[in-house]
Amino acid sequence: MWRGPSMQSAPSWLTTLPRLQEVLLYGNKLTGSVPPLVGRALRILSLGSNLLSGTVPSSFLSSSSLEYLYVRPHLRTRSSY
């Protein structure tokens, strides 16, 4: 879990960790879109209480490894249109 000061975007090194299993970045005032983390061993992704925009990529929703996804309250999934 990232315990540093609030940041504006997800750290770029997150996309370089193929065995990454948990990303807990809730409450950091992140802006922009969801970082491309799918295709990895990611099991838990928590991005809630940020300022992210757009939709959750459909690859997250079809990932066989992802067990928990928290993006509320700002993001939508394609199925929420």
DADA-V606109 format. One line per field, one symbol per residue. ss: DSSP state (2 for helix, 1 for strand, 0 for the rest). psi: psi as a letter, one per 40 degrees, with the letter a starting at -180 (. if undefined). burial: + if it has 9 or more other C-alpha atoms within 8 Angstrom, else -. A space follows every 10 residues. Layout:
BEGIN
ss = ???
psi = ???
burial = ???
END
This chain:
BEGIN
ss = 0000000000 0222220000 0111000000 1100000000 0001110000 1100100222 2000000111 0000010222 0
psi = hheaiiidii hdedeegdeh dhhgfifefi iaihigeiea ehdhhheifa fiiaihiddd dehedhdhhh eiediiidee .
burial = ---------+ ---++----+ ++++++++++ ++-+---+-+ ++++++++++ +++-+++--+ --+--+---- +--+++++-- -
END
